[in-house]
């Protein structure tokens, strides 16, 4: 749910877990990616298979956000963790392509 930066600060100060949209909404994007994969290989997965793949993806996203927040001194701040993890992923891809 969208919130102002001031509201997010209140959440964090009061121990309310806040899942930033870029991480929370990733499930829809990931499901679309799984659908495109099925289409490209002309194969259909069962609901259970798609659900298991999506669960793995979402757990990985949470772990990336949580690890980044902890590593940069902001444990529990999943918004900061999502921003840091996303930035690092893009930066690493740019380095791998010789852009930096």
SEDO-45531 format. One record per atom (N, C-alpha, C, CB): atom name; residue number from 0; x, y, z. Coordinates in Angstrom, 3 decimals. Glycine has a CB too. Example, Ala and Ser with C-alpha at 12.3 -4.5 7.8 and 13.67 -1.06 7.14 Angstrom:
! SEDO-45531
<rec site="N" pos="0" u="13.190" v="-5.690" w="7.800"/>
<rec site="CA" pos="0" u="12.300" v="-4.500" w="7.800"/>
<rec site="C" pos="0" u="13.200" v="-3.300" w="7.800"/>
<rec site="CB" pos="0" u="11.308" v="-4.473" w="9.046"/>
<rec site="N" pos="1" u="12.850" v="-2.250" w="7.080"/>
<rec site="CA" pos="1" u="13.670" v="-1.060" w="7.140"/>
<rec site="C" pos="1" u="12.900" v="0.030" w="7.870"/>
<rec site="CB" pos="1" u="14.084" v="-0.598" w="5.725"/>
END
This chain:
! SEDO-45531
<rec site="N" pos="0" u="0.846" v="-1.164" w="0.000"/>
<rec site="CA" pos="0" u="0.000" v="0.000" w="0.000"/>
<rec site="C" pos="0" u="0.897" v="1.234" w="0.000"/>
<rec site="CB" pos="0" u="-0.965" v="-0.006" w="1.216"/>
<rec site="N" pos="1" u="0.639" v="2.174" w="-0.867"/>
<rec site="CA" pos="1" u="1.497" v="3.351" w="-0.916"/>
<rec site="C" pos="1" u="1.390" v="4.173" w="0.365"/>
<rec site="CB" pos="1" u="1.139" v="4.213" w="-2.120"/>
<rec site="N" pos="2" u="2.506" v="4.691" w="0.795"/>
<rec site="CA" pos="2" u="2.567" v="5.520" w="1.994"/>
<rec site="C" pos="2" u="3.583" v="6.625" w="1.769"/>
<rec site="CB" pos="2" u="2.933" v="4.676" w="3.247"/>
<rec site="N" pos="3" u="3.376" v="7.728" w="2.452"/>
<rec site="CA" pos="3" u="4.332" v="8.832" w="2.357"/>
<rec site="C" pos="3" u="5.597" v="8.461" w="3.119"/>
<rec site="CB" pos="3" u="3.721" v="10.155" w="2.910"/>
<rec site="N" pos="4" u="6.712" v="9.118" w="2.809"/>
<rec site="CA" pos="4" u="7.941" v="8.859" w="3.576"/>
<rec site="C" pos="4" u="7.746" v="9.087" w="5.078"/>
<rec site="CB" pos="4" u="9.073" v="9.752" w="3.065"/>
<rec site="N" pos="5" u="6.938" v="10.085" w="5.438"/>
<rec site="CA" pos="5" u="6.680" v="10.350" w="6.860"/>
<rec site="C" pos="5" u="5.921" v="9.190" w="7.510"/>
<rec site="CB" pos="5" u="5.882" v="11.660" w="7.025"/>
<rec site="N" pos="6" u="4.961" v="8.638" w="6.792"/>
<rec site="CA" pos="6" u="4.202" v="7.498" w="7.324"/>
<rec site="C" pos="6" u="5.107" v="6.282" w="7.494"/>
<rec site="CB" pos="6" u="3.018" v="7.151" w="6.396"/>
<rec site="N" pos="7" u="5.986" v="6.085" w="6.528"/>
<rec site="CA" pos="7" u="6.906" v="4.943" w="6.603"/>
<rec site="C" pos="7" u="7.813" v="5.074" w="7.817"/>
<rec site="CB" pos="7" u="7.752" v="4.835" w="5.315"/>
<rec site="N" pos="8" u="8.278" v="6.286" w="8.108"/>
<rec site="CA" pos="8" u="9.103" v="6.519" w="9.299"/>
<rec site="C" pos="8" u="8.344" v="6.149" w="10.565"/>
<rec site="CB" pos="8" u="9.553" v="7.987" w="9.365"/>
<rec site="N" pos="9" u="7.057" v="6.507" w="10.620"/>
<rec site="CA" pos="9" u="6.230" v="6.164" w="11.786"/>
<rec site="C" pos="9" u="6.102" v="4.651" w="11.910"/>
<rec site="CB" pos="9" u="4.827" v="6.815" w="11.679"/>
<rec site="N" pos="10" u="5.882" v="3.964" w="10.787"/>
<rec site="CA" pos="10" u="5.810" v="2.502" w="10.815"/>
<rec site="C" pos="10" u="7.091" v="1.933" w="11.424"/>
<rec site="CB" pos="10" u="5.587" v="1.933" w="9.385"/>
<rec site="N" pos="11" u="8.225" v="2.381" w="10.886"/>
<rec site="CA" pos="11" u="9.515" v="1.838" w="11.313"/>
<rec site="C" pos="11" u="9.787" v="2.125" w="12.793"/>
<rec site="CB" pos="11" u="10.640" v="2.417" w="10.454"/>
<rec site="N" pos="12" u="9.473" v="3.340" w="13.236"/>
<rec site="CA" pos="12" u="9.692" v="3.709" w="14.644"/>
<rec site="C" pos="12" u="8.831" v="2.874" w="15.585"/>
<rec site="CB" pos="12" u="9.395" v="5.195" w="14.857"/>
<rec site="N" pos="13" u="7.679" v="2.403" w="15.097"/>
<rec site="CA" pos="13" u="6.753" v="1.638" w="15.927"/>
<rec site="C" pos="13" u="6.811" v="0.137" w="15.673"/>
<rec site="CB" pos="13" u="5.357" v="2.124" w="15.701"/>
<rec site="N" pos="14" u="7.825" v="-0.299" w="14.936"/>
<rec site="CA" pos="14" u="8.009" v="-1.733" w="14.723"/>
<rec site="C" pos="14" u="6.998" v="-2.373" w="13.784"/>
<rec site="CB" pos="14" u="7.956" v="-2.427" w="16.023"/>
<rec site="N" pos="15" u="6.339" v="-1.570" w="12.951"/>
<rec site="CA" pos="15" u="5.377" v="-2.108" w="11.983"/>
<rec site="C" pos="15" u="6.152" v="-2.492" w="10.730"/>
<rec site="CB" pos="15" u="4.235" v="-1.067" w="11.652"/>
<rec site="N" pos="16" u="6.006" v="-3.728" w="10.310"/>
<rec site="CA" pos="16" u="6.694" v="-4.164" w="9.100"/>
<rec site="C" pos="16" u="6.056" v="-3.504" w="7.893"/>
<rec site="CB" pos="16" u="6.658" v="-5.704" w="8.961"/>
<rec site="N" pos="17" u="6.882" v="-2.940" w="7.045"/>
<rec site="CA" pos="17" u="6.401" v="-2.253" w="5.850"/>
<rec site="C" pos="17" u="7.036" v="-2.901" w="4.637"/>
<rec site="CB" pos="17" u="6.721" v="-0.731" w="5.900"/>
<rec site="N" pos="18" u="6.216" v="-3.454" w="3.759"/>
<rec site="CA" pos="18" u="6.711" v="-4.062" w="2.529"/>
<rec site="C" pos="18" u="6.578" v="-3.080" w="1.387"/>
<rec site="CB" pos="18" u="5.956" v="-5.364" w="2.211"/>
<rec site="N" pos="19" u="7.688" v="-2.563" w="0.873"/>
<rec site="CA" pos="19" u="7.603" v="-1.592" w="-0.209"/>
<rec site="C" pos="19" u="6.978" v="-2.208" w="-1.456"/>
<rec site="CB" pos="19" u="8.988" v="-1.040" w="-0.534"/>
<rec site="N" pos="20" u="6.259" v="-1.370" w="-2.207"/>
<rec site="CA" pos="20" u="5.539" v="-1.846" w="-3.388"/>
<rec site="C" pos="20" u="6.459" v="-2.554" w="-4.370"/>
<rec site="CB" pos="20" u="4.848" v="-0.689" w="-4.079"/>
<rec site="N" pos="21" u="7.691" v="-2.042" w="-4.543"/>
<rec site="CA" pos="21" u="8.582" v="-2.655" w="-5.533"/>
<rec site="C" pos="21" u="8.881" v="-4.114" w="-5.188"/>
<rec site="CB" pos="21" u="9.892" v="-1.863" w="-5.630"/>
<rec site="N" pos="22" u="8.813" v="-4.458" w="-3.920"/>
<rec site="CA" pos="22" u="9.032" v="-5.851" w="-3.524"/>
<rec site="C" pos="22" u="7.703" v="-6.605" w="-3.444"/>
<rec site="CB" pos="22" u="9.766" v="-5.917" w="-2.167"/>
<rec site="N" pos="23" u="6.702" v="-5.987" w="-2.826"/>
<rec site="CA" pos="23" u="5.418" v="-6.654" w="-2.643"/>
<rec site="C" pos="23" u="4.711" v="-6.935" w="-3.969"/>
<rec site="CB" pos="23" u="4.525" v="-5.814" w="-1.758"/>
<rec site="N" pos="24" u="4.847" v="-6.036" w="-4.929"/>
<rec site="CA" pos="24" u="4.193" v="-6.211" w="-6.225"/>
<rec site="C" pos="24" u="4.966" v="-7.122" w="-7.162"/>
<rec site="CB" pos="24" u="3.997" v="-4.877" w="-6.881"/>
<rec site="N" pos="25" u="6.120" v="-7.566" w="-6.746"/>
<rec site="CA" pos="25" u="6.945" v="-8.408" w="-7.601"/>
<rec site="C" pos="25" u="6.267" v="-9.736" w="-7.937"/>
<rec site="CB" pos="25" u="8.277" v="-8.668" w="-6.935"/>
<rec site="N" pos="26" u="5.325" v="-10.160" w="-7.111"/>
<rec site="CA" pos="26" u="4.639" v="-11.424" w="-7.378"/>
<rec site="C" pos="26" u="3.902" v="-11.423" w="-8.706"/>
<rec site="CB" pos="26" u="3.669" v="-11.727" w="-6.268"/>
<rec site="N" pos="27" u="3.236" v="-10.314" w="-9.010"/>
<rec site="CA" pos="27" u="2.531" v="-10.207" w="-10.288"/>
<rec site="C" pos="27" u="3.482" v="-10.199" w="-11.462"/>
<rec site="CB" pos="27" u="1.684" v="-8.960" w="-10.316"/>
<rec site="N" pos="28" u="4.580" v="-9.472" w="-11.301"/>
<rec site="CA" pos="28" u="5.586" v="-9.408" w="-12.361"/>
<rec site="C" pos="28" u="6.219" v="-10.788" w="-12.558"/>
<rec site="CB" pos="28" u="6.674" v="-8.350" w="-12.025"/>
<rec site="N" pos="29" u="6.532" v="-11.442" w="-11.448"/>
<rec site="CA" pos="29" u="7.152" v="-12.772" w="-11.530"/>
<rec site="C" pos="29" u="6.205" v="-13.775" w="-12.189"/>
<rec site="CB" pos="29" u="7.552" v="-13.268" w="-10.123"/>
<rec site="N" pos="30" u="4.922" v="-13.700" w="-11.852"/>
<rec site="CA" pos="30" u="3.955" v="-14.610" w="-12.455"/>
<rec site="C" pos="30" u="3.861" v="-14.379" w="-13.962"/>
<rec site="CB" pos="30" u="2.575" v="-14.436" w="-11.802"/>
<rec site="N" pos="31" u="3.904" v="-13.118" w="-14.373"/>
<rec site="CA" pos="31" u="3.916" v="-12.824" w="-15.812"/>
<rec site="C" pos="31" u="5.150" v="-13.425" w="-16.471"/>
<rec site="CB" pos="31" u="3.873" v="-11.302" w="-16.058"/>
<rec site="N" pos="32" u="6.297" v="-13.322" w="-15.796"/>
<rec site="CA" pos="32" u="7.523" v="-13.913" w="-16.320"/>
<rec site="C" pos="32" u="7.413" v="-15.419" w="-16.439"/>
<rec site="CB" pos="32" u="8.698" v="-13.552" w="-15.439"/>
<rec site="N" pos="33" u="6.791" v="-16.049" w="-15.458"/>
<rec site="CA" pos="33" u="6.606" v="-17.503" w="-15.511"/>
<rec site="C" pos="33" u="5.676" v="-17.874" w="-16.676"/>
<rec site="CB" pos="33" u="6.029" v="-18.031" w="-14.164"/>
<rec site="N" pos="34" u="4.639" v="-17.071" w="-16.881"/>
<rec site="CA" pos="34" u="3.732" v="-17.325" w="-18.015"/>
<rec site="C" pos="34" u="4.480" v="-17.211" w="-19.339"/>
<rec site="CB" pos="34" u="2.540" v="-16.337" w="-17.995"/>
<rec site="N" pos="35" u="5.335" v="-16.194" w="-19.461"/>
<rec site="CA" pos="35" u="6.102" v="-16.027" w="-20.704"/>
<rec site="C" pos="35" u="7.053" v="-17.209" w="-20.906"/>
<rec site="CB" pos="35" u="6.899" v="-14.696" w="-20.681"/>
<rec site="N" pos="36" u="7.644" v="-17.705" w="-19.815"/>
<rec site="CA" pos="36" u="8.525" v="-18.871" w="-19.924"/>
<rec site="C" pos="36" u="7.756" v="-20.081" w="-20.431"/>
<rec site="CB" pos="36" u="9.174" v="-19.188" w="-18.568"/>
<rec site="N" pos="37" u="6.575" v="-20.309" w="-19.859"/>
<rec site="CA" pos="37" u="5.755" v="-21.433" w="-20.308"/>
<rec site="C" pos="37" u="5.429" v="-21.314" w="-21.790"/>
<rec site="CB" pos="37" u="4.463" v="-21.513" w="-19.492"/>
<rec site="N" pos="38" u="5.064" v="-20.109" w="-22.198"/>
<rec site="CA" pos="38" u="4.709" v="-19.893" w="-23.608"/>
<rec site="C" pos="38" u="5.904" v="-20.128" w="-24.525"/>
<rec site="CB" pos="38" u="4.169" v="-18.471" w="-23.811"/>
<rec site="N" pos="39" u="7.082" v="-19.661" w="-24.112"/>
<rec site="CA" pos="39" u="8.245" v="-19.780" w="-24.995"/>
<rec site="C" pos="39" u="8.710" v="-21.231" w="-25.148"/>
<rec site="CB" pos="39" u="9.390" v="-18.928" w="-24.463"/>
<rec site="N" pos="40" u="8.523" v="-22.028" w="-24.105"/>
<rec site="CA" pos="40" u="8.923" v="-23.436" w="-24.225"/>
<rec site="C" pos="40" u="7.739" v="-24.333" w="-24.603"/>
<rec site="CB" pos="40" u="9.543" v="-23.921" w="-22.908"/>
<rec site="N" pos="41" u="6.578" v="-23.710" w="-24.818"/>
<rec site="CA" pos="41" u="5.359" v="-24.429" w="-25.184"/>
<rec site="C" pos="41" u="5.048" v="-25.562" w="-24.204"/>
<rec site="CB" pos="41" u="5.488" v="-24.987" w="-26.597"/>
<rec site="N" pos="42" u="5.024" v="-25.180" w="-22.940"/>
<rec site="CA" pos="42" u="4.780" v="-26.149" w="-21.888"/>
<rec site="C" pos="42" u="3.878" v="-25.505" w="-20.846"/>
<rec site="CB" pos="42" u="6.113" v="-26.643" w="-21.253"/>
<rec site="N" pos="43" u="3.079" v="-26.291" w="-20.198"/>
<rec site="CA" pos="43" u="2.206" v="-25.769" w="-19.151"/>
<rec site="C" pos="43" u="2.525" v="-26.399" w="-17.803"/>
<rec site="CB" pos="43" u="0.745" v="-26.013" w="-19.507"/>
<rec site="N" pos="44" u="2.721" v="-25.559" w="-16.815"/>
<rec site="CA" pos="44" u="2.941" v="-26.056" w="-15.459"/>
<rec site="C" pos="44" u="1.602" v="-26.141" w="-14.738"/>
<rec site="CB" pos="44" u="3.932" v="-25.143" w="-14.679"/>
<rec site="N" pos="45" u="1.526" v="-26.984" w="-13.745"/>
<rec site="CA" pos="45" u="0.321" v="-27.064" w="-12.915"/>
<rec site="C" pos="45" u="0.293" v="-25.845" w="-11.988"/>
<rec site="CB" pos="45" u="0.285" v="-28.406" w="-12.087"/>
<rec site="N" pos="46" u="-0.856" v="-25.620" w="-11.394"/>
<rec site="CA" pos="46" u="-0.984" v="-24.527" w="-10.419"/>
<rec site="C" pos="46" u="0.063" v="-24.695" w="-9.318"/>
<rec site="CB" pos="46" u="-2.420" v="-24.492" w="-9.807"/>
<rec site="N" pos="47" u="0.223" v="-25.930" w="-8.847"/>
<rec site="CA" pos="47" u="1.161" v="-26.193" w="-7.749"/>
<rec site="C" pos="47" u="2.601" v="-25.869" w="-8.155"/>
<rec site="CB" pos="47" u="1.060" v="-27.662" w="-7.303"/>
<rec site="N" pos="48" u="2.951" v="-26.195" w="-9.406"/>
<rec site="CA" pos="48" u="4.312" v="-25.895" w="-9.882"/>
<rec site="C" pos="48" u="4.540" v="-24.388" w="-9.971"/>
<rec site="CB" pos="48" u="4.558" v="-26.547" w="-11.259"/>
<rec site="N" pos="49" u="3.567" v="-23.666" w="-10.518"/>
<rec site="CA" pos="49" u="3.690" v="-22.209" w="-10.619"/>
<rec site="C" pos="49" u="3.765" v="-21.603" w="-9.222"/>
<rec site="CB" pos="49" u="2.498" v="-21.604" w="-11.412"/>
<rec site="N" pos="50" u="2.915" v="-22.073" w="-8.327"/>
<rec site="CA" pos="50" u="2.893" v="-21.563" w="-6.957"/>
<rec site="C" pos="50" u="4.237" v="-21.801" w="-6.259"/>
<rec site="CB" pos="50" u="1.757" v="-22.227" w="-6.159"/>
<rec site="N" pos="51" u="4.819" v="-22.973" w="-6.457"/>
<rec site="CA" pos="51" u="6.122" v="-23.277" w="-5.843"/>
<rec site="C" pos="51" u="7.224" v="-22.383" w="-6.407"/>
<rec site="CB" pos="51" u="6.486" v="-24.756" w="-6.064"/>
<rec site="N" pos="52" u="7.199" v="-22.169" w="-7.717"/>
<rec site="CA" pos="52" u="8.206" v="-21.293" w="-8.346"/>
<rec site="C" pos="52" u="8.043" v="-19.863" w="-7.840"/>
<rec site="CB" pos="52" u="8.084" v="-21.332" w="-9.899"/>
<rec site="N" pos="53" u="6.805" v="-19.401" w="-7.743"/>
<rec site="CA" pos="53" u="6.544" v="-18.052" w="-7.258"/>
<rec site="C" pos="53" u="6.974" v="-17.906" w="-5.800"/>
<rec site="CB" pos="53" u="5.057" v="-17.707" w="-7.411"/>
<rec site="N" pos="54" u="6.710" v="-18.918" w="-4.996"/>
<rec site="CA" pos="54" u="7.130" v="-18.879" w="-3.584"/>
<rec site="C" pos="54" u="8.645" v="-18.731" w="-3.486"/>
<rec site="CB" pos="54" u="6.668" v="-20.159" w="-2.836"/>
<rec site="N" pos="55" u="9.381" v="-19.486" w="-4.285"/>
<rec site="CA" pos="55" u="10.851" v="-19.384" w="-4.283"/>
<rec site="C" pos="55" u="11.310" v="-17.981" w="-4.676"/>
<rec site="CB" pos="55" u="11.462" v="-20.421" w="-5.244"/>
<rec site="N" pos="56" u="10.670" v="-17.415" w="-5.708"/>
<rec site="CA" pos="56" u="11.030" v="-16.072" w="-6.176"/>
<rec site="C" pos="56" u="10.779" v="-15.046" w="-5.072"/>
<rec site="CB" pos="56" u="10.226" v="-15.700" w="-7.450"/>
<rec site="N" pos="57" u="9.606" v="-15.101" w="-4.449"/>
<rec site="CA" pos="57" u="9.263" v="-14.119" w="-3.424"/>
<rec site="C" pos="57" u="10.142" v="-14.270" w="-2.181"/>
<rec site="CB" pos="57" u="7.792" v="-14.254" w="-3.041"/>
<rec site="N" pos="58" u="10.485" v="-15.497" w="-1.823"/>
<rec site="CA" pos="58" u="11.395" v="-15.697" w="-0.689"/>
<rec site="C" pos="58" u="12.776" v="-15.129" w="-1.000"/>
<rec site="CB" pos="58" u="11.503" v="-17.194" w="-0.337"/>
<rec site="N" pos="59" u="13.210" v="-15.284" w="-2.222"/>
<rec site="CA" pos="59" u="14.499" v="-14.740" w="-2.646"/>
<rec site="C" pos="59" u="14.487" v="-13.211" w="-2.589"/>
<rec site="CB" pos="59" u="14.842" v="-15.218" w="-4.071"/>
<rec site="N" pos="60" u="13.394" v="-12.608" w="-3.021"/>
<rec site="CA" pos="60" u="13.265" v="-11.145" w="-2.968"/>
<rec site="C" pos="60" u="13.307" v="-10.679" w="-1.516"/>
<rec site="CB" pos="60" u="11.947" v="-10.677" w="-3.651"/>
<rec site="N" pos="61" u="12.560" v="-11.352" w="-0.654"/>
<rec site="CA" pos="61" u="12.583" v="-10.965" w="0.763"/>
<rec site="C" pos="61" u="13.983" v="-11.083" w="1.337"/>
<rec site="CB" pos="61" u="11.611" v="-11.829" w="1.575"/>
<rec site="N" pos="62" u="14.659" v="-12.179" w="1.039"/>
<rec site="CA" pos="62" u="16.013" v="-12.391" w="1.565"/>
<rec site="C" pos="62" u="16.956" v="-11.287" w="1.079"/>
<rec site="CB" pos="62" u="16.550" v="-13.779" w="1.139"/>
<rec site="N" pos="63" u="16.854" v="-10.904" w="-0.196"/>
<rec site="CA" pos="63" u="17.699" v="-9.835" w="-0.731"/>
<rec site="C" pos="63" u="17.440" v="-8.522" w="0.000"/>
<rec site="CB" pos="63" u="17.453" v="-9.657" w="-2.238"/>
<rec site="N" pos="64" u="16.172" v="-8.192" w="0.221"/>
<rec site="CA" pos="64" u="15.817" v="-6.952" w="0.929"/>
<rec site="C" pos="64" u="16.306" v="-6.999" w="2.371"/>
<rec site="CB" pos="64" u="14.290" v="-6.722" w="0.895"/>
<rec site="N" pos="65" u="16.066" v="-8.107" w="3.030"/>
<rec site="CA" pos="65" u="16.452" v="-8.260" w="4.433"/>
<rec site="C" pos="65" u="17.970" v="-8.218" w="4.597"/>
<rec site="CB" pos="65" u="15.900" v="-9.574" w="4.997"/>
<rec site="N" pos="66" u="18.684" v="-8.955" w="3.745"/>
<rec site="CA" pos="66" u="20.150" v="-8.984" w="3.824"/>
<rec site="C" pos="66" u="20.753" v="-7.605" w="3.562"/>
<rec site="CB" pos="66" u="20.715" v="-9.997" w="2.821"/>
<rec site="N" pos="67" u="20.250" v="-6.905" w="2.543"/>
<rec site="CA" pos="67" u="20.787" v="-5.576" w="2.216"/>
<rec site="C" pos="67" u="20.527" v="-4.592" w="3.347"/>
<rec site="CB" pos="67" u="20.168" v="-5.049" w="0.910"/>
<rec site="N" pos="68" u="19.335" v="-4.629" w="3.920"/>
<rec site="CA" pos="68" u="19.014" v="-3.726" w="5.027"/>
<rec site="C" pos="68" u="19.949" v="-3.980" w="6.206"/>
<rec site="CB" pos="68" u="17.543" v="-3.899" w="5.463"/>
<rec site="N" pos="69" u="20.181" v="-5.235" w="6.522"/>
<rec site="CA" pos="69" u="21.081" v="-5.567" w="7.631"/>
<rec site="C" pos="69" u="22.512" v="-5.151" w="7.322"/>
<rec site="CB" pos="69" u="21.027" v="-7.067" w="7.933"/>
<rec site="N" pos="70" u="22.975" v="-5.466" w="6.105"/>
<rec site="CA" pos="70" u="24.357" v="-5.175" w="5.732"/>
<rec site="C" pos="70" u="24.664" v="-3.682" w="5.781"/>
<rec site="CB" pos="70" u="24.643" v="-5.712" w="4.344"/>
<rec site="N" pos="71" u="23.671" v="-2.862" w="5.478"/>
<rec site="CA" pos="71" u="23.884" v="-1.415" w="5.448"/>
<rec site="C" pos="71" u="23.344" v="-0.712" w="6.695"/>
<rec site="CB" pos="71" u="23.232" v="-0.829" w="4.214"/>
<rec site="N" pos="72" u="23.213" v="-1.477" w="7.789"/>
<rec site="CA" pos="72" u="22.888" v="-0.892" w="9.087"/>
<rec site="C" pos="72" u="21.457" v="-0.451" w="9.286"/>
<rec site="CB" pos="72" u="23.742" v="0.245" w="9.312"/>
<rec site="N" pos="73" u="20.522" v="-1.037" w="8.555"/>
<rec site="CA" pos="73" u="19.111" v="-0.673" w="8.695"/>
<rec site="C" pos="73" u="18.234" v="-1.913" w="8.831"/>
<rec site="CB" pos="73" u="18.654" v="0.164" w="7.494"/>
<rec site="N" pos="74" u="18.541" v="-2.785" w="9.784"/>
<rec site="CA" pos="74" u="17.759" v="-4.027" w="9.892"/>
<rec site="C" pos="74" u="16.266" v="-3.741" w="10.060"/>
<rec site="CB" pos="74" u="18.262" v="-4.871" w="11.074"/>
<rec site="N" pos="75" u="15.452" v="-4.508" w="9.340"/>
<rec site="CA" pos="75" u="14.001" v="-4.348" w="9.409"/>
<rec site="C" pos="75" u="13.443" v="-3.288" w="8.485"/>
<rec site="CB" pos="75" u="13.609" v="-4.025" w="10.792"/>
<rec site="N" pos="76" u="14.316" v="-2.487" w="7.856"/>
<rec site="CA" pos="76" u="13.852" v="-1.448" w="6.934"/>
<rec site="C" pos="76" u="13.860" v="-2.038" w="5.525"/>
<rec site="CB" pos="76" u="14.754" v="-0.153" w="7.018"/>
<rec site="N" pos="77" u="12.735" v="-2.672" w="5.177"/>
<rec site="CA" pos="77" u="12.658" v="-3.374" w="3.895"/>
<rec site="C" pos="77" u="12.586" v="-2.421" w="2.706"/>
<rec site="CB" pos="77" u="11.454" v="-4.288" w="3.883"/>
<rec site="N" pos="78" u="12.131" v="-1.197" w="2.938"/>
<rec site="CA" pos="78" u="12.146" v="-0.220" w="1.852"/>
<rec site="C" pos="78" u="13.594" v="0.096" w="1.479"/>
<rec site="CB" pos="78" u="11.383" v="1.076" w="2.259"/>
<rec site="N" pos="79" u="14.422" v="0.395" w="2.479"/>
<rec site="CA" pos="79" u="15.837" v="0.670" w="2.210"/>
<rec site="C" pos="79" u="16.499" v="-0.570" w="1.617"/>
<rec site="CB" pos="79" u="16.572" v="1.110" w="3.506"/>
<rec site="N" pos="80" u="16.194" v="-1.736" w="2.176"/>
<rec site="CA" pos="80" u="16.781" v="-2.973" w="1.674"/>
<rec site="C" pos="80" u="16.418" v="-3.242" w="0.226"/>
<rec site="CB" pos="80" u="16.345" v="-4.130" w="2.525"/>
<rec site="N" pos="81" u="15.153" v="-2.993" w="-0.147"/>
<rec site="CA" pos="81" u="14.721" v="-3.196" w="-1.528"/>
<rec site="C" pos="81" u="15.425" v="-2.221" w="-2.460"/>
<rec site="CB" pos="81" u="13.200" v="-3.037" w="-1.645"/>
<rec site="N" pos="82" u="15.545" v="-0.957" w="-2.018"/>
<rec site="CA" pos="82" u="16.235" v="0.038" w="-2.844"/>
<rec site="C" pos="82" u="17.705" v="-0.321" w="-3.027"/>
<rec site="CB" pos="82" u="16.111" v="1.432" w="-2.218"/>
<rec site="N" pos="83" u="18.361" v="-0.708" w="-1.951"/>
<rec site="CA" pos="83" u="19.787" v="-1.052" w="-2.018"/>
<rec site="C" pos="83" u="19.992" v="-2.294" w="-2.874"/>
<rec site="CB" pos="83" u="20.363" v="-1.279" w="-0.602"/>
<rec site="N" pos="84" u="19.195" v="-3.338" w="-2.613"/>
<rec site="CA" pos="84" u="19.347" v="-4.589" w="-3.372"/>
<rec site="C" pos="84" u="19.087" v="-4.354" w="-4.862"/>
<rec site="CB" pos="84" u="18.383" v="-5.672" w="-2.829"/>
<rec site="N" pos="85" u="18.076" v="-3.564" w="-5.176"/>
<rec site="CA" pos="85" u="17.782" v="-3.258" w="-6.579"/>
<rec site="C" pos="85" u="18.903" v="-2.482" w="-7.236"/>
<rec site="CB" pos="85" u="16.492" v="-2.476" w="-6.688"/>
<rec site="N" pos="86" u="19.425" v="-1.483" w="-6.526"/>
<rec site="CA" pos="86" u="20.525" v="-0.688" w="-7.060"/>
<rec site="C" pos="86" u="21.747" v="-1.568" w="-7.310"/>
<rec site="CB" pos="86" u="20.880" v="0.458" w="-6.098"/>
<rec site="N" pos="87" u="22.079" v="-2.415" w="-6.344"/>
<rec site="CA" pos="87" u="23.252" v="-3.276" w="-6.490"/>
<rec site="C" pos="87" u="23.100" v="-4.249" w="-7.659"/>
<rec site="CB" pos="87" u="23.497" v="-4.052" w="-5.199"/>
<rec site="N" pos="88" u="21.890" v="-4.758" w="-7.856"/>
<rec site="CA" pos="88" u="21.650" v="-5.686" w="-8.962"/>
<rec site="C" pos="88" u="21.869" v="-4.985" w="-10.308"/>
<rec site="CB" pos="88" u="20.214" v="-6.263" w="-8.883"/>
<rec site="N" pos="89" u="21.343" v="-3.775" w="-10.435"/>
<rec site="CA" pos="89" u="21.529" v="-3.013" w="-11.674"/>
<rec site="C" pos="89" u="23.008" v="-2.646" w="-11.854"/>
<rec site="CB" pos="89" u="20.651" v="-1.731" w="-11.664"/>
<rec site="N" pos="90" u="23.661" v="-2.211" w="-10.786"/>
<rec site="CA" pos="90" u="25.066" v="-1.836" w="-10.862"/>
<rec site="C" pos="90" u="25.944" v="-3.013" w="-11.280"/>
<rec site="CB" pos="90" u="25.533" v="-1.290" w="-9.523"/>
<rec site="N" pos="91" u="25.668" v="-4.186" w="-10.733"/>
<rec site="CA" pos="91" u="26.430" v="-5.380" w="-11.097"/>
<rec site="C" pos="91" u="26.210" v="-5.750" w="-12.566"/>
<rec site="CB" pos="91" u="26.038" v="-6.557" w="-10.192"/>
<rec site="N" pos="92" u="24.975" v="-5.616" w="-13.031"/>
<rec site="CA" pos="92" u="24.683" v="-5.908" w="-14.441"/>
<rec site="C" pos="92" u="25.412" v="-4.920" w="-15.348"/>
<rec site="CB" pos="92" u="23.157" v="-5.854" w="-14.708"/>
<rec site="N" pos="93" u="25.443" v="-3.652" w="-14.946"/>
<rec site="CA" pos="93" u="26.150" v="-2.649" w="-15.742"/>
<rec site="C" pos="93" u="27.647" v="-2.938" w="-15.785"/>
<rec site="CB" pos="93" u="25.903" v="-1.246" w="-15.176"/>
<rec site="N" pos="94" u="28.204" v="-3.321" w="-14.642"/>
<rec site="CA" pos="94" u="29.630" v="-3.673" w="-14.602"/>
<rec site="C" pos="94" u="29.908" v="-4.875" w="-15.503"/>
<rec site="CB" pos="94" u="30.077" v="-3.978" w="-13.151"/>
<rec site="N" pos="95" u="29.036" v="-5.871" w="-15.455"/>
<rec site="CA" pos="95" u="29.228" v="-7.067" w="-16.263"/>
<rec site="C" pos="95" u="29.170" v="-6.765" w="-17.756"/>
<rec site="CB" pos="95" u="28.186" v="-8.105" w="-15.909"/>
<rec site="N" pos="96" u="28.430" v="-5.725" w="-18.118"/>
<rec site="CA" pos="96" u="28.316" v="-5.328" w="-19.531"/>
<rec site="C" pos="96" u="29.380" v="-4.304" w="-19.931"/>
<rec site="CB" pos="96" u="26.926" v="-4.753" w="-19.802"/>
<rec site="N" pos="97" u="30.242" v="-3.944" w="-18.976"/>
<rec site="CA" pos="97" u="31.311" v="-2.993" w="-19.263"/>
<rec site="C" pos="97" u="30.853" v="-1.547" w="-19.301"/>
<rec site="CB" pos="97" u="31.945" v="-3.336" w="-20.560"/>
<rec site="N" pos="98" u="29.697" v="-1.261" w="-18.720"/>
<rec site="CA" pos="98" u="29.173" v="0.114" w="-18.744"/>
<rec site="C" pos="98" u="29.816" v="1.019" w="-17.691"/>
<rec site="CB" pos="98" u="27.672" v="0.093" w="-18.536"/>
<rec site="N" pos="99" u="30.477" v="0.432" w="-16.718"/>
<rec site="CA" pos="99" u="31.092" v="1.228" w="-15.653"/>
<rec site="C" pos="99" u="32.501" v="0.779" w="-15.406"/>
<rec site="CB" pos="99" u="30.286" v="1.138" w="-14.367"/>
END
